[in-house]
Amino acid sequence: MAKVLGFGDNIVDRFVDRGLDYPGGNSVNVAVYAGRLGLEAAYLGVFGDDGLGRFLRESIAAQGVSVDRCVVRAGETGVSTLRVDGGDRVFLGWNGGGVTVREPLVLDGELLAYVSSFDLVHSSVYSRSEDELRKLAGLGTLVSFDLSSEEEFRAPSYLDRVCPHADLVLLSCSHLDEAATRALLSDAVRRGARLALGTRGVDGAIATDGRVTMATTAHRVENPIDTMGCGDAFLAGFAVSLLRRGWSAEAAARPGMIEEALRGGAQAAYEQCFVEGAFGYGRPTALRTGLPTVTSM
């Protein structure tokens, strides 16, 4: 059985319209979704020592995702605030990510040995893990990285920090047309990524390895609960499909594998539309105190 590790960010997603807090975070979500798809999954990161940190740790562990190597540090947990409009999540702000982002894990020899036991390690722009990616080279594990949608993470200087160390990068491209998406994915591959995936919301997704480019349509969704985690679910479905077909650090994904993986990603994203929050486990916001100040994004 393939093993997937989420490395980096965790956060509480606070739905102000529901009055509920949900566990989440890009790296957390991918690990949870890989576990739900039948793989062995773990999360490695920093939890705050407040009540929200305990809530996150317990919720992730309840999903069958190992958190045994995580670190608890003094400080507040990251909180993002959002609401749902017509099934689409709308981000309102966040508190900067808390101690998880302010004091991220540094991979020492012991942790690198642990990481090397996984087939795929996933991280993101919200994890402050860029300087750790170089350490993963030579471990024999695949690396995926979520480049999100913000322009600051599309700058050549940033792509050059990440792409040479990534086997798969995900870019959220729902705000771009098809030509711009293809150009962005090609640029990521030229800068070193072995495979680039662009999700385009209702317009589907595109993937390229620099030689072959393929696309898939999105499944039509009637009455979605919300779209939280759909991009993470697409990536997880895509990567899990590739892993099951033999993708590894030594074996590149073949065109047929990529085509099937796009279908797997689309199905996973569709199913995610009917889940509250990233993976459920919502609890009333009123159960906790000491709300951190949230700044605009």
PAZAPA-4460 file (N, C-alpha, C; in steps of 0.05 Angstrom, whole numbers, plus 32768, in hexadecimal, padded with zeros to 4 digits):
% residues 297
    n_x    n_y    n_z   ca_x   ca_y   ca_z    c_x    c_y    c_z   seq   type   mol
   8011   7FE8   8000   8000   8000   8000   8012   8019   8000     1      M     A
   800C   802B   7FEE   801B   8044   7FED   8015   8055   8005     2      A     A
   8028   8066   800D   8026   8077   8024   8029   8095   801C     3      K     A
   8018   80A5   8027   8018   80C2   8021   801B   80D2   803B     4      V     A
   802C   80E6   803A   8031   80F7   8051   802B   8114   8049     5      L     A
   8019   8121   805A   8015   813D   8058   8028   814C   806A     6      G     A
   8038   815E   805F   804D   816C   806E   8049   818A   806D     7      F     A
   8042   8195   8084   8041   81B2   8085   8028   81BD   8094     8      G     A
   8017   81CA   8085   8002   81DB   8091   7FEA   81CB   809C     9      D     A
   7FDF   81D6   80B1   7FC5   81CF   80BC   7FB7   81E8   80C4    10      N     A
   7F9D   81E9   80C4   7F8E   8201   80CA   7F72   81FA   80D2    11      I     A
   7F65   820B   80E1   7F48   8209   80E6   7F39   821B   80D3    12      V     A
   7F26   820F   80C5   7F15   821E   80B2   7EFC   8226   80C1    13      D     A
   7EF8   8240   80C5   7EE1   824A   80D5   7ECC   8254   80C2    14      R     A
   7EB6   8246   80C0   7E9F   824E   80AF   7E8E   8261   80BF    15      F     A
   7E8F   827B   80B9   7E81   828E   80C9   7E63   828C   80C5    16      V     A
   7E5A   8283   80AD   7E3D   8280   80A8   7E31   8268   80B6    17      D     A
   7E42   8254   80BD   7E38   823D   80CB   7E3D   823D   80E9    18      R     A
   7E50   824F   80F0   7E58   824F   810C   7E68   8236   8114    19      G     A
   7E76   822A   8101   7E85   8211   8105   7EA2   8214   80FE    20      L     A
   7EB3   8206   810D   7ECF   8202   8107   7ED4   81E7   80FC    21      D     A
   7EE4   81E5   80E7   7EEB   81CB   80DA   7F09   81C8   80D9    22      Y     A
   7F13   81AF   80DC   7F30   81AB   80D9   7F37   81AC   80BB    23      P     A
   7F4F   81B5   80B5   7F57   81B6   8099   7F75   81BD   8096    24      G     A
   7F7B   81C7   807E   7F97   81CD   8077   7F9E   81BC   805F    25      G     A
   7FAB   81C9   804B   7FB1   81BB   8032   7FC0   81A0   8037    26      N     A
   7FD5   81A1   8046   7FE4   8188   804B   7FD5   8174   805A    27      S     A
   7FC5   817D   806D   7FB4   816B   807C   7F9F   815E   806A    28      V     A
   7F92   816E   805A   7F7C   8164   8049   7F85   814E   8036    29      N     A
   7F9C   8153   8029   7FA6   813F   8015   7FAC   8124   8023    30      V     A
   7FB7   8126   803B   7FBC   810D   804A   7FA2   80FF   8051    31      A     A
   7F8E   810E   805B   7F74   8103   8062   7F67   80F6   804A    32      V     A
   7F67   8104   8033   7F5A   80FA   801B   7F68   80E1   8010    33      Y     A
   7F82   80E1   8012   7F91   80C9   8009   7F8A   80B1   801A    34      A     A
   7F87   80B6   8035   7F7E   80A1   8047   7F62   8097   8040    35      G     A
   7F50   80A9   803A   7F35   80A1   8033   7F34   8091   8019    36      R     A
   7F48   8095   8008   7F49   8086   7FEF   7F58   806C   7FF2    37      L     A
   7F5F   8065   800B   7F6A   804B   8010   7F88   8049   8015    38      G     A
   7F96   8060   8014   7FB3   805F   8019   7FB9   8063   8036    39      L     A
   7FD1   805C   803E   7FDB   8062   8059   7FE3   807F   8059    40      E     A
   7FDA   808E   806D   7FDF   80AB   806D   7FE8   80B5   8088    41      A     A
   7FF9   80CA   8087   8002   80D7   80A0   8005   80F5   809B    42      A     A
   8006   8104   80B1   800A   8121   80AF   8021   8128   80C1    43      Y     A
   8032   813A   80B7   8049   8144   80C6   804A   8162   80C6    44      L     A
   8048   816E   80DE   8047   818B   80E0   8047   8194   80FD    45      G     A
   8042   81AE   8100   8042   81BA   811B   8025   81C1   8123    46      V     A
   801D   81B9   813B   8004   81C1   8146   8008   81D6   815C    47      F     A
   7FF5   81E9   815D   7FF6   81FC   8174   7FED   81EE   818D    48      G     A
   7FF5   81F9   81A4   7FEF   81EC   81BE   7FD4   81F6   81C9    49      D     A
   7FC4   8203   81B9   7FAA   820D   81C2   7F94   81F8   81BD    50      D     A
   7F7C   81FF   81C4   7F66   81EC   81C1   7F61   81E5   81A4    51      G     A
   7F64   81F8   8192   7F60   81F2   8175   7F76   81DF   816B    52      L     A
   7F8E   81E1   8175   7FA2   81CE   816E   7F9B   81B2   8175    53      G     A
   7F90   81AE   818D   7F87   8194   8196   7F70   818A   8185    54      R     A
   7F5E   819C   817E   7F48   8195   816D   7F52   818B   8152    55      F     A
   7F65   8199   8146   7F70   8190   812D   7F7D   8175   812F    56      L     A
   7F8E   8171   8142   7F9D   8158   8145   7F8A   8141   8149    57      R     A
   7F76   8144   815A   7F63   812F   815F   7F52   8129   8146    58      E     A
   7F4A   813D   8137   7F3A   8139   8120   7F49   812A   810A    59      S     A
   7F62   8132   8106   7F72   8125   80F1   7F77   8107   80F9    60      I     A
   7F7E   8102   8112   7F83   80E7   811B   7F6A   80D6   8118    61      A     A
   7F52   80E2   811D   7F39   80D4   811A   7F34   80CA   80FE    62      A     A
   7F42   80D6   80EB   7F3F   80CE   80CF   7F52   80B7   80C8    63      Q     A
   7F60   80AD   80DC   7F73   8097   80D7   7F8D   80A1   80CC    64      G     A
   7F92   80BB   80CD   7FAB   80C6   80C4   7FBE   80C9   80DB    65      V     A
   7FD6   80BE   80D9   7FE9   80BE   80EF   7FF4   80DB   80F4    66      S     A
   7FF5   80E3   810D   8000   80FD   8114   8016   80F9   8129    67      V     A
   8021   80E1   812A   8034   80DA   8140   804E   80EA   813F    68      D     A
   8057   80F3   8128   8070   8102   8127   806C   8120   8127    69      R     A
   8054   812A   812B   804F   8146   812B   805A   8153   8145    70      C     A
   805D   816D   8144   8068   817C   815B   8053   8190   8164    71      V     A
   8051   8193   817F   803F   81A8   818B   8051   81BE   8195    72      V     A
   804A   81D7   818D   805A   81EE   8195   8048   8203   81A2    73      R     A
   8053   8212   81B4   8044   8228   81C1   803C   823D   81AC    74      A     A
   8023   8242   81AB   8019   8256   8198   7FFE   824F   818E    75      G     A
   7FF2   8262   817F   7FD7   825F   8176   7FD5   824F   815C    76      E     A
   7FBE   8243   8159   7FB9   8234   8140   7FAF   8246   812A    77      T     A
   7FB6   8240   8111   7FAC   824F   80FB   7F8E   824D   80F7    78      G     A
   7F81   8263   80F1   7F64   8264   80EC   7F5F   8273   80D3    79      V     A
   7F4F   8268   80C0   7F45   8276   80A9   7F27   8279   80AC    80      S     A
   7F1D   8290   80A4   7F00   8294   80A6   7EF5   8295   808A    81      T     A
   7EDD   828A   8087   7ED0   8288   806C   7EB2   8284   806F    82      L     A
   7EA5   8286   8059   7E88   8281   8058   7E83   8272   803D    83      R     A
   7E6B   8267   803B   7E63   825A   8022   7E4D   826A   8014    84      V     A
   7E52   8271   7FFB   7E3F   827F   7FEA   7E37   826D   7FD3    85      D     A
   7E1E   8263   7FD3   7E15   8252   7FBD   7E26   8239   7FB8    86      G     A
   7E31   822E   7FCE   7E41   8216   7FCC   7E5E   821B   7FCA    87      G     A
   7E66   8234   7FC3   7E83   823B   7FC0   7E8D   8247   7FDA    88      D     A
   7EA5   823F   7FE2   7EB1   824B   7FFA   7EBD   8265   7FF3    89      R     A
   7EBA   8279   8005   7EC6   8294   8001   7ED7   829A   801A    90      V     A
   7EF1   829D   8015   7F03   82A2   802B   7F01   82C0   8033    91      F     A
   7F00   82C4   804E   7EFD   82DF   8058   7F17   82E9   8065    92      L     A
   7F28   82D7   806F   7F41   82E0   807C   7F4D   82C9   808C    93      G     A
   7F65   82CF   8097   7F72   82BB   80A8   7F84   82C9   80BC    94      W     A
   7F8E   82BB   80CF   7FA0   82C7   80E4   7FBD   82C2   80DE    95      N     A
   7FC4   82BC   80C6   7FE0   82B8   80BE   7FEA   829C   80C1    96      G     A
   7FDA   828A   80CA   7FE2   826E   80CB   7FEC   8265   80E7    97      G     A
   7FEF   8278   80F9   7FF7   8270   8114   8013   8265   8116    98      G     A
   8018   8256   812B   8032   824B   8131   803B   8236   811C    99      V     A
   8027   8229   810F   802E   8216   80FA   803E   8222   80E4   100      T     A
   8038   823B   80DD   8046   8249   80C7   805E   8259   80D2   101      V     A
   805A   8264   80EA   806F   8274   80F6   8088   8264   80FE   102      R     A
   8083   824B   8107   8099   823A   8110   8097   821E   8103   103      E     A
   809A   821D   80E9   8095   8203   80DB   80AB   81EF   80E2   104      P     A
   80A5   81D6   80DC   80B8   81C0   80E1   80D0   81C2   80CF   105      L     A
   80E7   81BD   80DA   8100   81BA   80CA   8107   819C   80CB   106      V     A
   810B   8191   80B3   8110   8174   80B1   812C   816D   80B8   107      L     A
   8130   8160   80CF   814A   8157   80D7   814E   813A   80CE   108      D     A
   8164   812D   80D6   816A   8112   80CC   8155   80FE   80D4   109      G     A
   814B   8100   80EC   8137   80ED   80F6   811C   80F0   80E6   110      E     A
   8114   8109   80E2   80FB   810E   80D3   80FE   8106   80B6   111      L     A
   8116   810B   80AA   811A   8104   808E   8119   80E5   808B   112      L     A
   8123   80D7   809E   8121   80BA   809D   8103   80B1   809E   113      A     A
   80F4   80BF   80AE   80D7   80B9   80AF   80C9   80C0   8094   114      Y     A
   80CF   80D7   808A   80C3   80E0   8070   80CA   80CD   805A   115      V     A
   80E2   80C2   805A   80EB   80B0   8045   80DB   8096   8043   116      S     A
   80CB   8090   8058   80BB   8078   8058   80A1   807B   8048   117      S     A
   809C   8094   803E   8083   8099   802F   8088   8099   8011   118      F     A
   8074   8092   8002   8076   8093   7FE5   8072   80AF   7FDA   119      D     A
   8061   80BF   7FE7   805C   80DA   7FDF   805A   80ED   7FF7   120      L     A
   8068   8103   7FF5   8066   8118   8009   805A   8131   7FFC   121      V     A
   8045   813B   8009   8037   8152   7FFE   8039   816B   8010   122      H     A
   803E   8182   8004   8040   819B   8014   8034   81B1   8003   123      S     A
   8036   81CA   800D   8028   81E0   8000   8035   81FB   8006   124      S     A
   802B   820F   7FF8   8035   822B   7FFC   802F   8235   8018   125      V     A
   801C   8229   8026   8014   8232   8040   8023   8224   8057   126      Y     A
   8037   8215   8050   8045   8204   8063   8061   820F   806B   127      S     A
   806B   8223   805D   8086   822D   8062   809A   8216   8060   128      R     A
   8096   8205   804C   80A7   81ED   804A   80BA   81EF   8032   129      S     A
   80BB   8206   8024   80CB   8208   800C   80E8   8200   8010   130      E     A
   80F4   8209   8026   8110   8203   802B   8115   81E6   8032   131      D     A
   8100   81D7   8039   8103   81BB   8040   8101   81A9   8028   132      E     A
   80F7   81B3   8012   80F3   81A2   7FFA   810D   8196   7FF0   133      L     A
   8122   81A6   7FF1   813C   819D   7FE7   8145   8184   7FF7   134      R     A
   813E   8183   8010   8147   816D   8021   813A   8152   8019   135      K     A
   8123   8154   800B   8114   813C   8003   8121   812F   7FEB   136      L     A
   8132   813D   7FDC   813F   8132   7FC5   8150   811A   7FCD   137      A     A
   814E   8105   7FBF   815F   80EE   7FC5   8153   80DB   7FD9   138      G     A
   813C   80E2   7FE5   812F   80D0   7FF8   8120   80B9   7FEB   139      L     A
   811B   80BC   7FD1   810C   80A7   7FC3   80EE   80AA   7FC6   140      G     A
   80E5   80C1   7FCF   80C8   80C6   7FD2   80C0   80DC   7FBE   141      T     A
   80A8   80DA   7FB4   809C   80EE   7FA3   8095   8106   7FB3   142      L     A
   8095   811E   7FA7   808E   8137   7FB4   8078   8145   7FA3   143      V     A
   8062   814B   7FB0   804E   815C   7FA3   804B   8176   7FB3   144      S     A
   8043   818B   7FA5   8042   81A6   7FB2   802C   81B6   7FA6   145      F     A
   801B   81C1   7FB7   8005   81D2   7FAE   800E   81EF   7FAD   146      D     A
   800D   81FA   7F94   8015   8216   7F8F   7FFE   8229   7F91   147      L     A
   7FE6   8220   7F98   7FCF   8231   7F9D   7FC8   8242   7F85   148      S     A
   7FBD   825A   7F8A   7FB4   826C   7F75   7FBF   8288   7F76   149      S     A
   7FCC   828F   7F8C   7FD5   82AB   7F8F   7FED   82B1   7F7C   150      E     A
   7FED   82CA   7F72   8002   82D2   7F5F   801E   82D0   7F6B   151      E     A
   8021   82D5   7F85   803B   82D4   7F91   8048   82B9   7F8E   152      E     A
   8038   82A4   7F8C   8042   8289   7F89   8045   8280   7F6C   153      F     A
   8040   8293   7F5A   8045   828E   7F3D   805E   829D   7F33   154      R     A
   806A   82AD   7F44   8081   82BC   7F3D   8098   82A8   7F36   155      A     A
   80A8   82AE   7F21   80BE   829D   7F1A   80D1   8296   7F31   156      P     A
   80D6   82AA   7F42   80E8   82A5   7F59   80DD   8290   7F6C   157      S     A
   80C2   8290   7F6F   80B6   827C   7F81   80B5   8260   7F73   158      Y     A
   80AD   8260   7F5B   80AC   8246   7F4C   80C7   8239   7F4B   159      L     A
   80DC   8249   7F49   80F7   823E   7F47   8100   8233   7F62   160      D     A
   80F3   823B   7F78   80F9   822F   7F92   80EC   8214   7F95   161      R     A
   80D5   8210   7F88   80C5   81F8   7F8D   80C7   81E4   7F77   162      V     A
   80C3   81EC   7F5F   80C0   81D9   7F48   80D7   81C5   7F45   163      C     A
   80F0   81CD   7F48   8105   81B9   7F44   8105   81A2   7F58   164      P     A
   80F6   81A5   7F6D   80F5   8191   7F82   80DA   8183   7F83   165      H     A
   80C9   8187   7F6F   80AD   817D   7F70   80A8   8169   7F59   166      A     A
   809D   8153   7F60   8094   8140   7F4B   8079   8147   7F40   167      D     A
   8069   8155   7F50   804F   815E   7F48   8048   8178   7F55   168      L     A
   8040   818C   7F46   8036   81A5   7F51   8019   81A9   7F49   169      V     A
   800A   81B4   7F5B   7FEE   81BA   7F56   7FEA   81D8   7F56   170      L     A
   7FDD   81E2   7F42   7FD7   81FF   7F40   7FB9   8202   7F3C   171      L     A
   7FAD   8214   7F4D   7F91   821A   7F4B   7F8D   822F   7F35   172      S     A
   7F7E   8228   7F20   7F7D   8239   7F08   7F60   8240   7F00   173      C     A
   7F4E   823F   7F13   7F32   8244   7F0B   7F2D   8261   7F02   174      S     A
   7F40   8273   7F08   7F3E   828F   7EFF   7F4C   8293   7EE4   175      H     A
   7F57   827E   7ED8   7F66   8281   7EBF   7F57   8272   7EA9   176      L     A
   7F5B   827C   7E90   7F50   826D   7E79   7F62   8255   7E73   177      D     A
   7F5A   8245   7E5F   7F69   822D   7E59   7F85   8233   7E4F   178      E     A
   7F88   8246   7E3E   7FA3   824D   7E33   7FB6   8256   7E49   179      A     A
   7FAC   8267   7E5C   7FBD   8270   7E72   7FC4   825A   7E85   180      A     A
   7FB1   8247   7E89   7FB6   8230   7E9A   7FCC   821F   7E8E   181      T     A
   7FCA   8219   7E75   7FDE   8208   7E67   7FF9   8215   7E68   182      R     A
   7FFA   8230   7E64   8014   823E   7E65   8020   823D   7E81   183      A     A
   8010   8240   7E95   801A   823F   7EB1   8025   8223   7EB8   184      L     A
   8016   820F   7EB0   801F   81F3   7EB6   8039   81ED   7EA7   185      L     A
   803B   81F6   7E8E   8054   81F2   7E7F   806B   8200   7E8C   186      S     A
   8066   8218   7E96   807C   8227   7EA3   8086   8218   7EBC   187      D     A
   8073   820D   7ECC   807B   81FE   7EE4   808C   81E6   7EDC   188      A     A
   8085   81D8   7EC6   8095   81C1   7EBE   80B0   81CA   7EB4   189      V     A
   80B1   81E0   7EA5   80CB   81EA   7E9B   80DD   81F1   7EB2   190      R     A
   80D2   81F9   7EC9   80E2   8201   7EE0   80E9   81E9   7EF2   191      R     A
   80E1   81D1   7EEA   80EB   81BA   7EF8   80D6   81A6   7F02   192      G     A
   80BD   81AE   7F03   80A8   819B   7F0D   80A6   8184   7EF9   193      A     A
   80A4   816B   7F02   80A1   8155   7EF0   8085   8152   7EE5   194      R     A
   8071   815C   7EF3   8055   815A   7EEB   8046   8172   7EF7   195      L     A
   8035   817F   7EE7   8027   8197   7EF1   8009   8192   7EEC   196      A     A
   7FF9   8198   7F00   7FDC   8194   7EFF   7FCE   81AF   7F05   197      L     A
   7FBC   81B6   7EF3   7FAD   81CF   7EF7   7F8F   81C9   7EFA   198      G     A
   7F83   81D0   7F11   7F67   81CC   7F15   7F58   81E6   7F0D   199      T     A
   7F41   81E3   7EFF   7F33   81FA   7EF4   7F16   81FB   7EFD   200      R     A
   7F10   81F0   7F14   7EF4   81F1   7F1E   7EE1   81E2   7F0C   201      G     A
   7ECC   81F0   7F04   7EB7   81E3   7EF3   7EC1   81DD   7ED7   202      V     A
   7ED9   81E8   7ED0   7EE4   81E3   7EB5   7EF7   81CB   7EB5   203      D     A
   7EF9   81BD   7ECB   7F09   81A4   7ECB   7F26   81A9   7ED3   204      G     A
   7F38   819A   7EC7   7F54   819B   7ECF   7F66   8194   7EB7   205      A     A
   7F7F   819D   7EB8   7F93   8197   7EA4   7FAC   818E   7EB1   206      I     A
   7FBA   817B   7EA5   7FD3   8171   7EB0   7FE7   816F   7E99   207      A     A
   8001   8174   7E9F   8016   8171   7E8B   8030   8168   7E98   208      T     A
   803F   8159   7E89   805A   8151   7E91   806F   815E   7E7F   209      D     A
   8066   8172   7E6F   8078   817F   7E5D   8079   8173   7E41   210      G     A
   8070   815A   7E3F   806F   814C   7E25   8052   8147   7E1D   211      R     A
   8042   813E   7E30   8026   8139   7E2B   8015   814A   7E3D   212      V     A
   8000   8156   7E32   7FED   8166   7E42   7FD1   815A   7E3E   213      T     A
   7FC3   8156   7E55   7FA9   8149   7E54   7F96   815A   7E65   214      M     A
   7F7C   8157   7E5F   7F68   8166   7E6E   7F51   8154   7E75   215      A     A
   7F41   815C   7E89   7F29   814D   7E90   7F13   8161   7E97   216      T     A
   7EFB   8159   7E94   7EE4   816A   7E9C   7EDD   8166   7EB9   217      T     A
   7ECF   8179   7EC4   7EC6   8177   7EE0   7EAB   8169   7EE0   218      A     A
   7EA5   815A   7EF5   7E8A   814F   7EF8   7E76   8165   7F00   219      H     A
   7E5F   8164   7EF5   7E4A   8177   7EFC   7E40   8171   7F18   220      R     A
   7E3F   8186   7F28   7E37   8183   7F44   7E1D   8192   7F49   221      V     A
   7E0A   8184   7F53   7DF0   818F   7F5B   7DEF   8193   7F79   222      E     A
   7DE9   81AB   7F82   7DE6   81B1   7F9E   7DFE   81A9   7FAF   223      N     A
   7E16   81B4   7FA9   7E2D   81AE   7FBA   7E2A   81B9   7FD6   224      P     A
   7E36   81AC   7FEA   7E36   81B6   8005   7E49   81CE   8007   225      I     A
   7E62   81CA   7FFF   7E75   81DF   7FFA   7E8D   81D4   7FEB   226      D     A
   7E9E   81E5   7FE2   7EB5   81DD   7FD1   7ECF   81DC   7FE1   227      T     A
   7ECE   81DE   7FFB   7EE6   81DC   800B   7EF4   81C2   8006   228      M     A
   7F0E   81C3   8000   7F1E   81AB   7FFD   7F1C   819D   7FE1   229      G     A
   7F0D   81A9   7FCF   7F0A   819B   7FB5   7F24   819A   7FA5   230      C     A
   7F35   81AF   7FA6   7F4F   81AE   7F99   7F61   8199   7FA5   231      G     A
   7F61   8198   7FC0   7F71   8184   7FCE   7F67   8168   7FC8   232      D     A
   7F4D   8164   7FC6   7F42   814A   7FBF   7F49   8142   7FA3   233      A     A
   7F49   8155   7F90   7F52   814F   7F75   7F6F   8146   7F74   234      F     A
   7F80   8154   7F82   7F9C   814D   7F83   7F9F   8131   7F8F   235      L     A
   7F91   812B   7FA5   7F93   8111   7FB2   7F8A   80FB   7FA0   236      A     A
   7F73   80FF   7F93   7F69   80EB   7F80   7F7C   80E6   7F69   237      G     A
   7F87   80FC   7F5F   7F9A   80FB   7F49   7FB3   80EB   7F51   238      F     A
   7FBF   80F3   7F68   7FD8   80E6   7F71   7FD4   80C9   7F79   239      A     A
   7FBE   80C3   7F87   7FB9   80A7   7F8F   7FB6   8095   7F76   240      V     A
   7FA8   809F   7F62   7FA6   8090   7F49   7FC1   808A   7F3D   241      S     A
   7FD2   809E   7F3C   7FED   809A   7F31   7FFD   8086   7F42   242      L     A
   7FFC   8089   7F5C   800B   8077   7F6D   8002   805A   7F69   243      L     A
   7FE8   8056   7F66   7FDE   803A   7F62   7FE6   802F   7F47   244      R     A
   7FEC   8040   7F34   7FF5   8037   7F1A   8013   8035   7F17   245      R     A
   8022   8039   7F2D   803E   8035   7F2D   8050   804E   7F2C   246      G     A
   8043   8066   7F2E   8053   807E   7F2F   8066   807E   7F47   247      W     A
   807F   8086   7F43   8092   8086   7F59   80A9   809A   7F51   248      S     A
   80BB   809D   7F64   80D2   80AF   7F5F   80E3   80A5   7F48   249      A     A
   80E2   808B   7F43   80F1   807F   7F2D   80E1   807B   7F14   250      E     A
   80C7   807B   7F15   80B6   8075   7EFF   80A3   808C   7EF9   251      A     A
   80A7   809A   7EE3   8096   80B0   7EDC   8079   80A7   7ED5   252      A     A
   8067   80B9   7ED7   804B   80B4   7ED0   8049   80B3   7EB1   253      A     A
   803D   809E   7EA7   8039   809B   7E8A   801E   80A9   7E82   254      R     A
   801B   80B0   7E68   8003   80BE   7E60   7FE9   80B1   7E68   255      P     A
   7FE7   8096   7E66   7FCF   8089   7E6E   7FC9   808B   7E8B   256      G     A
   7FDF   808B   7E9B   7FDC   808F   7EB8   7FD1   80AB   7EBF   257      M     A
   7FDC   80BF   7EB1   7FD3   80DA   7EB6   7FB6   80DE   7EAE   258      I     A
   7FAD   80D2   7E98   7F92   80D4   7E8F   7F7F   80C8   7EA4   259      E     A
   7F86   80B0   7EAE   7F76   80A3   7EC3   7F76   80B3   7EDD   260      E     A
   7F8D   80BE   7EE4   7F90   80CE   7EFC   7F7E   80E7   7EFB   261      A     A
   7F7C   80F3   7EE4   7F6A   810B   7EE2   7F4D   8103   7EE8   262      L     A
   7F45   80EC   7EDE   7F2A   80E2   7EE4   7F27   80DD   7F02   263      R     A
   7F3B   80D1   7F0E   7F3A   80CC   7F2B   7F39   80E5   7F3B   264      G     A
   7F48   80FA   7F33   7F47   8113   7F40   7F2C   8121   7F3E   265      G     A
   7F20   8120   7F26   7F06   812C   7F22   7EF0   811F   7F33   266      A     A
   7EF2   8104   7F35   7EDE   80F6   7F46   7EE1   80FD   7F63   267      Q     A
   7EFA   80FE   7F6D   7EFF   8106   7F89   7EF5   8122   7F8F   268      A     A
   7EFA   8135   7F7C   7EF1   8150   7F80   7ED3   8152   7F81   269      A     A
   7EC6   8142   7F6F   7EA8   8141   7F6F   7E9E   8138   7F8A   270      Y     A
   7EA8   8122   7F94   7E9F   8118   7FAE   7EA4   812B   7FC5   271      E     A
   7EB9   813B   7FC3   7EBF   814E   7FD8   7EAB   8164   7FDA   272      Q     A
   7E9D   816A   7FC4   7E89   817F   7FC4   7E72   817A   7FD7   273      C     A
   7E6F   8161   7FE1   7E59   815A   7FF2   7E62   8155   800F   274      F     A
   7E7A   8160   8016   7E85   815D   8031   7E85   8179   803E   275      V     A
   7E7D   817A   8057   7E7F   8194   8066   7E9C   8199   806D   276      E     A
   7EA5   81B1   8068   7EC1   81B8   806E   7ED4   81A6   805D   277      G     A
   7EEC   81A3   8067   7EFF   8192   8058   7EFA   8175   805B   278      A     A
   7EF3   816C   8074   7EED   8150   8079   7EDB   814C   8091   279      F     A
   7EC8   815F   8094   7EB5   815D   80AA   7EC2   8164   80C5   280      G     A
   7EB8   8158   80DA   7EC1   815D   80F5   7EBD   817A   80FE   281      Y     A
   7EA8   8187   80F4   7EA3   81A2   80FC   7E99   81A4   8119   282      G     A
   7EA0   81B9   8127   7E97   81BD   8142   7E90   81DB   8145   283      R     A
   7E7C   81E1   8156   7E74   81FD   8159   7E8C   820F   8162   284      P     A
   7E8E   8226   8155   7EA3   8238   815C   7EA1   8241   8179   285      T     A
   7E89   8243   8184   7E84   824C   819F   7E91   823A   81B4   286      A     A
   7E9A   8222   81AC   7EA6   8210   81C0   7EC2   8218   81C7   287      L     A
   7ECE   822B   81B9   7EE9   8233   81BF   7EEA   8251   81C5   288      R     A
   7EFF   8259   81D2   7F02   8275   81DA   7F1C   8280   81D0   289      T     A
   7F20   829A   81D3   7F39   82A6   81CB   7F3D   82A8   81AD   290      G     A
   7F28   82B0   819E   7F29   82B3   8181   7F3F   82C5   8179   291      L     A
   7F52   82BB   8168   7F68   82CD   815F   7F5D   82E2   814C   292      P     A
   7F6B   82F8   814B   7F63   830D   8138   7F68   8304   811C   293      T     A
   7F54   8307   810B   7F56   82FF   80EF   7F59   8317   80DD   294      V     A
   7F6D   8317   80CD   7F73   832D   80BB   7F69   8326   809F   295      T     A
   7F64   833A   808E   7F5B   8335   8073   7F71   8329   8062   296      S     A
   7F68   8319   804F   7F7B   830B   803D   7F82   831D   8026   297      M     A
***
